[in-house]
Amino acid sequence: MDDTTTEMEVEGEEKHLDPNPNPKKRFGLRNTIQTNFGDDYVFQITAKDDWTSMAVSLSTNTVKLYSPATGQYQGECRGHSNTVNHISFSNLATPHVLHSCSSDGTIRAWDTRTFQEVSRMHAGSQEIFSFSFGGSSDNLLAAGCQSQILFWDWRNRKQVACLEESHVDDVTQVHFVPGYQNKLVSASVDGLMCIFNTSGDINDDDHLESVINVGTSIGKVGFFGENYQKLWCLTHIESLSIWDWKNSINEANLEEARSLASESWALNHVDYFVDCHNPGEGECLWVIGGTNDGALGYFPVNYRGEKAIGSAKAILTGGHKGVVRSVLHAQSHGLFGWTGGEDGRLCCWLSDDSSEINRAWISSSLVMKSPKNRNKNRHSPY
């Protein structure tokens, strides 16, 4: 492993693409953690609201926890028998509870103080690819499965509904809309995004409000903008589209997004997109693209007027040696965030107001390698 400090540079600002430009900043690679020996890799990183712990799902079907401030290993949650597809911490009422869903057909809750499983919900023989908490009474747990959306009342773990007519292929994403807790957006390999009203007795006939046809298999979606009315969508062929989900209006469709991003920096061709990021509370959106050798770029998306992807605002290099799977952004403490990838590494990036900008270190808290169960396809579960 490389233990030298690596800088991350922010290039010149383009005011017509970013309504909230920041002064030029420099970032540094502080910490690299090898999560396993061998070639197992990181799927997803998520953090508690108070930033005291972050969970990392691995291709060993295990979830490990680390301190985001120091990188210290805290423990692991072990029990899934197949790929862990999504992880998320619980609400403020139970901040120590972590949930995970898996292709083994279960959603499990873990007490991160003891790393023990405390509850489990089953979807029968179906794989579960995504889940979300919400509902008008904040009591629903929705899960995206193989062409179905299942709902449980998480308080008593009883299944309360099953939507099976809206999608015809794997449901990769389910998200309750922030600020509209009775609205659920689902996305699928069938190329459709569906918006449901989850109040009352949920069914396909009465609760499907609208359908958006993206036209190709959908990998990831998210919300941004005023009142979270805008929806971004990344597909499995690396195209990007922006939507007004309330009115089912397509505001931008960037089918050649990778080529546009590749033209906006001097590094290798952008091979894939990891995520999108809203830098602030406005309607600015950055798409995060990466190369197969581990470099990342943050590219501003102009979805108004002439559709374009602008010059990279930030470039992260020197931390990873393979495809980056997940990006976690910090909010304070001089920390820019963490990244995880197929090289099995977690990389910590510091902003220029940190006193530790000139120091890089490697965690000594390495963990024994688990039995190999590696999913080589970046777009799990396909």
C-alpha positions as CSV (number, residue, x, y, z in Angstrom):
1,M,0.0,0.0,0.0
2,D,1.0,3.5,-0.7
3,D,1.5,5.6,2.4
4,T,2.4,8.9,0.8
5,T,0.1,12.0,0.9
6,T,-1.7,12.5,-2.4
7,E,-3.4,15.8,-3.2
8,M,-6.8,16.3,-4.7
9,E,-7.1,19.4,-6.8
10,V,-10.1,21.6,-7.5
11,E,-9.9,23.1,-10.9
12,G,-11.1,26.6,-12.0
13,E,-14.8,27.5,-11.4
14,E,-17.4,27.9,-14.2
15,K,-20.0,30.2,-12.8
16,H,-22.6,29.4,-15.5
17,L,-22.6,25.8,-14.3
18,D,-22.3,26.3,-10.6
19,P,-24.5,29.0,-9.0
20,N,-22.6,28.6,-5.7
21,P,-18.9,28.6,-6.6
22,N,-16.3,28.0,-3.9
23,P,-12.8,29.3,-3.7
24,K,-10.1,27.0,-5.0
25,K,-9.3,24.4,-2.4
26,R,-6.8,21.6,-2.0
27,F,-7.5,18.2,-0.5
28,G,-5.3,15.4,0.7
29,L,-5.5,11.6,1.1
30,R,-5.2,11.0,4.8
31,N,-5.9,7.4,5.4
32,T,-6.0,4.1,3.4
33,I,-7.6,1.1,5.1
34,Q,-7.3,-2.4,3.5
35,T,-10.6,-3.9,4.6
36,N,-9.6,-7.5,3.7
37,F,-6.6,-9.4,2.5
38,G,-6.9,-10.6,-1.1
39,D,-9.3,-9.4,-3.7
40,D,-12.6,-8.9,-1.8
41,Y,-14.0,-5.4,-2.2
42,V,-16.2,-2.6,-0.9
43,F,-19.8,-2.2,-2.1
44,Q,-21.3,0.7,0.0
45,I,-20.3,3.1,2.7
46,T,-22.9,4.8,5.0
47,A,-22.6,6.8,8.2
48,K,-24.6,7.5,11.3
49,D,-26.1,11.0,11.6
50,D,-23.8,12.0,14.4
51,W,-20.8,10.8,12.4
52,T,-19.5,8.5,15.2
53,S,-19.5,5.3,13.0
54,M,-19.7,4.3,9.4
55,A,-20.7,1.0,8.0
56,V,-19.1,-0.7,5.0
57,S,-20.6,-3.6,3.1
58,L,-18.2,-6.0,1.5
59,S,-18.2,-8.7,-1.1
60,T,-17.7,-11.3,1.7
61,N,-21.4,-10.7,2.7
62,T,-20.2,-9.0,5.8
63,V,-20.7,-5.4,7.1
64,K,-17.8,-3.8,9.0
65,L,-17.9,-0.7,11.0
66,Y,-15.2,2.0,11.4
67,S,-14.7,5.3,13.0
68,P,-15.0,7.9,10.2
69,A,-12.8,10.3,12.2
70,T,-9.9,8.0,12.9
71,G,-10.4,5.0,10.6
72,Q,-10.3,2.7,13.6
73,Y,-12.0,-0.7,13.1
74,Q,-15.0,-1.1,15.5
75,G,-16.5,-4.5,14.7
76,E,-18.5,-6.4,12.1
77,C,-22.0,-7.7,11.5
78,R,-22.0,-11.2,10.0
79,G,-25.0,-13.4,9.1
80,H,-26.0,-12.8,5.5
81,S,-25.5,-15.8,3.2
82,N,-25.5,-13.9,-0.1
83,T,-24.6,-10.5,-1.5
84,V,-25.4,-7.5,0.7
85,N,-27.1,-5.0,-1.7
86,H,-27.9,-2.0,0.5
87,I,-27.1,-0.8,4.0
88,S,-28.5,2.2,6.0
89,F,-28.6,3.4,9.6
90,S,-32.0,3.7,11.3
91,N,-33.8,6.9,12.3
92,L,-33.0,9.2,15.2
93,A,-35.1,7.2,17.6
94,T,-32.7,4.2,17.3
95,P,-29.5,5.6,15.9
96,H,-27.4,2.6,16.9
97,V,-29.5,0.3,14.6
98,L,-28.1,-0.6,11.2
99,H,-30.3,-2.3,8.5
100,S,-29.0,-4.4,5.6
101,C,-30.7,-6.2,2.8
102,S,-29.4,-9.1,0.8
103,S,-29.9,-11.5,-2.1
104,D,-30.5,-14.1,0.6
105,G,-34.0,-12.7,0.8
106,T,-33.8,-10.9,4.2
107,I,-33.6,-7.5,5.6
108,R,-31.7,-7.6,8.9
109,A,-31.4,-5.1,11.8
110,W,-28.1,-5.0,13.7
111,D,-27.3,-3.4,17.1
112,T,-24.0,-1.7,16.3
113,R,-23.1,-1.6,20.0
114,T,-22.9,-5.4,20.2
115,F,-22.8,-6.2,16.4
116,Q,-25.6,-8.7,16.9
117,E,-28.7,-9.2,14.7
118,V,-31.8,-8.0,16.6
119,S,-34.5,-8.5,14.0
120,R,-35.1,-10.0,10.5
121,M,-37.7,-9.7,7.8
122,H,-38.1,-12.3,5.0
123,A,-39.1,-11.9,1.4
124,G,-39.3,-15.6,0.8
125,S,-37.1,-16.8,-2.1
126,Q,-36.8,-13.3,-3.6
127,E,-33.6,-11.3,-3.6
128,I,-33.9,-7.8,-2.0
129,F,-32.0,-5.0,-3.7
130,S,-33.0,-1.9,-1.9
131,F,-35.1,-0.6,1.0
132,S,-36.4,2.6,2.4
133,F,-38.2,3.8,5.6
134,G,-41.2,6.2,5.4
135,G,-44.9,6.3,5.2
136,S,-47.3,9.0,6.5
137,S,-46.8,7.6,10.1
138,D,-43.1,6.7,9.5
139,N,-44.0,3.1,10.1
140,L,-43.4,1.6,6.7
141,L,-40.4,-0.3,5.4
142,A,-40.5,-0.7,1.6
143,A,-38.2,-3.2,-0.2
144,G,-37.4,-3.6,-3.9
145,C,-37.3,-7.3,-5.0
146,Q,-37.6,-9.3,-8.1
147,S,-40.4,-7.4,-9.9
148,Q,-42.2,-6.8,-6.6
149,I,-42.3,-4.1,-4.0
150,L,-42.9,-5.4,-0.5
151,F,-44.0,-3.4,2.5
152,W,-43.7,-4.2,6.2
153,D,-44.8,-2.3,9.3
154,W,-41.3,-2.3,10.8
155,R,-42.7,-1.9,14.4
156,N,-44.2,-5.4,14.4
157,R,-42.3,-6.8,11.4
158,K,-45.6,-7.8,9.7
159,Q,-45.9,-7.6,5.9
160,V,-48.7,-5.2,5.0
161,A,-48.7,-5.0,1.2
162,C,-47.1,-6.4,-2.0
163,L,-47.1,-4.5,-5.3
164,E,-46.5,-6.9,-8.2
165,E,-48.1,-5.4,-11.3
166,S,-46.1,-2.2,-11.7
167,H,-42.7,-3.7,-12.7
168,V,-41.8,-6.7,-14.8
169,D,-38.1,-7.0,-13.8
170,D,-35.8,-6.5,-10.7
171,V,-36.6,-3.4,-8.7
172,T,-33.2,-1.9,-8.1
173,Q,-34.3,1.2,-6.1
174,V,-37.0,2.2,-3.7
175,H,-37.0,5.6,-2.0
176,F,-39.5,7.5,0.1
177,V,-39.2,11.1,-1.1
178,P,-37.8,13.5,1.5
179,G,-40.5,15.8,2.7
180,Y,-43.2,13.6,1.2
181,Q,-43.1,10.6,3.4
182,N,-46.2,9.0,1.8
183,K,-44.6,9.2,-1.7
184,L,-42.5,6.3,-2.8
185,V,-40.4,6.2,-6.0
186,S,-39.3,2.8,-7.4
187,A,-36.9,2.1,-10.3
188,S,-36.3,-1.1,-12.1
189,V,-34.3,-3.0,-14.7
190,D,-37.4,-2.7,-16.9
191,G,-36.6,1.0,-17.4
192,L,-39.5,2.4,-15.5
193,M,-39.7,4.6,-12.4
194,C,-43.1,4.5,-10.6
195,I,-44.5,7.0,-8.1
196,F,-46.8,5.6,-5.4
197,N,-49.0,7.1,-2.7
198,T,-48.5,4.8,0.2
199,S,-51.3,6.1,2.5
200,G,-54.1,3.7,3.3
201,D,-54.3,0.1,2.1
202,I,-51.5,0.0,-0.5
203,N,-52.4,-1.7,-3.9
204,D,-51.3,-1.4,-7.5
205,D,-54.7,-0.2,-8.8
206,D,-55.4,2.7,-6.5
207,H,-51.9,3.9,-5.3
208,L,-49.8,4.1,-8.5
209,E,-49.9,7.8,-9.3
210,S,-47.5,8.0,-12.3
211,V,-45.0,6.1,-14.4
212,I,-41.8,7.6,-16.0
213,N,-40.2,5.6,-18.8
214,V,-36.5,6.0,-18.8
215,G,-36.1,3.5,-21.6
216,T,-33.1,1.5,-20.2
217,S,-32.2,-0.4,-17.0
218,I,-31.9,1.9,-14.0
219,G,-29.1,1.6,-11.5
220,K,-29.5,4.4,-9.0
221,V,-31.7,7.4,-8.4
222,G,-31.8,10.3,-5.9
223,F,-33.4,13.6,-5.1
224,F,-32.2,17.2,-5.0
225,G,-33.4,20.8,-5.5
226,E,-36.0,22.9,-3.8
227,N,-38.5,20.7,-1.9
228,Y,-36.7,17.7,-3.5
229,Q,-38.8,18.0,-6.6
230,K,-36.0,17.0,-8.9
231,L,-34.9,13.4,-9.5
232,W,-31.6,12.3,-11.0
233,C,-31.3,8.8,-12.6
234,L,-28.2,6.9,-13.5
235,T,-28.6,3.8,-15.7
236,H,-26.7,0.6,-16.2
237,I,-25.4,1.9,-19.5
238,E,-24.0,5.0,-17.7
239,S,-26.5,7.5,-19.1
240,L,-27.8,10.3,-16.8
241,S,-31.3,11.9,-16.9
242,I,-32.9,14.6,-14.7
243,W,-36.6,14.7,-14.0
244,D,-39.3,16.7,-12.3
245,W,-40.9,13.7,-10.6
246,K,-44.1,15.6,-9.5
247,N,-45.0,16.4,-13.1
248,S,-43.2,13.5,-14.8
249,I,-41.2,16.0,-16.9
250,N,-37.8,15.1,-18.3
251,E,-35.5,18.1,-17.9
252,A,-32.3,16.6,-19.4
253,N,-31.3,13.3,-21.0
254,L,-27.6,12.9,-21.3
255,E,-27.2,9.6,-23.1
256,E,-23.5,10.2,-23.8
257,A,-22.7,11.4,-20.3
258,R,-19.4,9.5,-20.1
259,S,-18.0,11.0,-23.2
260,L,-19.1,14.5,-22.1
261,A,-17.4,14.0,-18.7
262,S,-14.3,12.5,-20.4
263,E,-13.9,15.7,-22.5
264,S,-14.0,17.8,-19.3
265,W,-10.7,16.6,-17.7
266,A,-7.2,15.6,-18.8
267,L,-7.2,12.1,-17.2
268,N,-8.3,8.8,-18.7
269,H,-11.7,8.2,-20.2
270,V,-14.5,8.1,-17.7
271,D,-15.5,4.4,-17.5
272,Y,-18.5,4.6,-15.1
273,F,-20.5,6.8,-12.8
274,V,-20.5,6.1,-9.0
275,D,-23.1,8.6,-7.8
276,C,-24.5,12.1,-8.0
277,H,-23.9,14.8,-5.4
278,N,-25.8,18.0,-4.5
279,P,-23.2,20.4,-3.1
280,G,-25.4,22.4,-0.8
281,E,-29.2,22.9,-0.7
282,G,-29.7,24.5,-4.1
283,E,-30.4,22.9,-7.5
284,C,-26.7,22.4,-8.4
285,L,-25.9,18.8,-9.3
286,W,-22.5,17.1,-9.8
287,V,-22.1,13.6,-11.3
288,I,-19.2,11.6,-9.9
289,G,-17.3,9.6,-12.6
290,G,-14.4,7.2,-12.3
291,T,-11.8,5.4,-14.2
292,N,-10.9,1.7,-14.0
293,D,-7.6,2.6,-12.3
294,G,-9.3,4.4,-9.4
295,A,-9.4,8.1,-10.3
296,L,-12.6,10.1,-9.5
297,G,-13.9,13.4,-10.9
298,Y,-16.8,15.6,-9.8
299,F,-18.5,17.1,-12.9
300,P,-21.1,19.8,-12.7
301,V,-24.3,19.0,-14.7
302,N,-26.0,21.7,-16.7
303,Y,-29.5,20.5,-17.2
304,R,-31.0,23.8,-18.2
305,G,-30.7,25.3,-21.6
306,E,-27.9,23.7,-23.6
307,K,-27.4,20.4,-21.8
308,A,-23.7,19.8,-20.9
309,I,-21.3,18.4,-18.3
310,G,-18.7,21.0,-17.2
311,S,-15.0,20.8,-16.3
312,A,-14.3,18.7,-13.3
313,K,-14.6,20.7,-10.1
314,A,-12.6,18.1,-8.1
315,I,-10.3,15.3,-9.0
316,L,-9.3,12.5,-6.5
317,T,-6.3,10.4,-7.5
318,G,-3.7,8.2,-5.8
319,G,-6.0,6.5,-3.3
320,H,-7.5,3.6,-5.3
321,K,-6.1,1.1,-7.7
322,G,-9.4,-0.2,-9.1
323,V,-13.0,0.7,-9.7
324,V,-14.6,2.9,-7.0
325,R,-17.9,1.6,-5.8
326,S,-19.1,4.1,-3.1
327,V,-18.6,7.7,-2.0
328,L,-19.5,9.1,1.4
329,H,-19.4,12.9,1.9
330,A,-18.7,14.4,5.2
331,Q,-20.1,17.7,6.6
332,S,-17.5,19.0,9.0
333,H,-14.2,18.4,10.9
334,G,-12.1,19.2,7.9
335,L,-13.1,15.9,6.3
336,F,-14.1,15.7,2.7
337,G,-15.3,12.1,2.9
338,W,-14.5,8.5,2.3
339,T,-14.4,6.3,-0.8
340,G,-14.4,2.5,-1.2
341,G,-13.6,0.3,-4.1
342,E,-12.9,-3.0,-5.8
343,D,-9.3,-2.9,-4.5
344,G,-10.7,-3.5,-1.0
345,R,-9.6,-0.1,0.2
346,L,-11.3,2.6,2.1
347,C,-9.7,6.0,1.4
348,C,-10.2,9.1,3.7
349,W,-9.9,12.5,2.0
350,L,-9.3,15.7,4.0
351,S,-10.2,19.3,3.1
352,D,-7.6,22.1,3.2
353,D,-8.8,23.4,6.5
354,S,-7.6,20.3,8.3
355,S,-4.4,20.5,10.4
356,E,-3.6,16.9,9.2
357,I,-3.4,17.7,5.5
358,N,0.3,16.7,5.2
359,R,-0.1,13.4,6.9
360,A,-1.2,10.1,5.5
361,W,-1.4,6.8,7.4
362,I,-2.6,3.3,7.1
363,S,-4.7,1.6,9.7
364,S,-3.1,-1.3,11.6
365,S,-6.5,-2.7,12.4
366,L,-6.6,-5.2,9.5
367,V,-9.1,-8.0,9.8
368,M,-8.9,-11.6,8.9
369,K,-10.1,-12.4,5.4
370,S,-13.5,-14.0,5.2
371,P,-14.3,-16.8,2.8
372,K,-14.3,-15.5,-0.7
373,N,-17.7,-14.8,-2.3
374,R,-17.0,-12.1,-4.8
375,N,-19.6,-10.7,-7.2
376,K,-17.5,-9.5,-10.2
377,N,-20.3,-7.5,-11.8
378,R,-20.1,-3.9,-10.8
379,H,-23.8,-3.4,-11.2
380,S,-25.0,-5.7,-8.5
381,P,-27.1,-7.7,-8.7
382,Y,-27.0,-8.1,-12.5
